[in-house]
């Protein structure tokens, strides 16, 4: 099975509507071990073919996408999150509960995107590749698409050494198993 979403994985939005409840349940279960909280503000959602397929189907449903070129564009856009074979792709959510704090913190944390890493068993830190278009001149976007070029190696921890938010979270056995399975996909 491919690690990327293929065109034949995607059904039209009307057919998806019939399957939605079942596919949503499966996708949410798949996401559980791939959701990693690093502190009160940072949540990493590691993606794989199954989670991306769900997201593509949801976008197609919400926007009633039917044009073939638009469907292929969605597939290509979401597949890019995964990066090259051997990479781990994720979405980082910077969760700032109080609206009044959001803009000041996203401004103060400019540069955070360069200080996010996964740690390998030998202690090596592999820093995230990020999309520069999600970083303004004066602040970060609260949603970041990241890729960790781990070359097929399973990390044991994830963290940041950004001065204000220095923290690291060890991955659980369930998280390690999920990321191992994702990296093992062809």
Order of alpha helices (4+ residues) and beta strands (2+ residues): alpha-beta-beta-alpha-alpha-beta-alpha-beta-beta-beta-beta-beta-beta-alpha
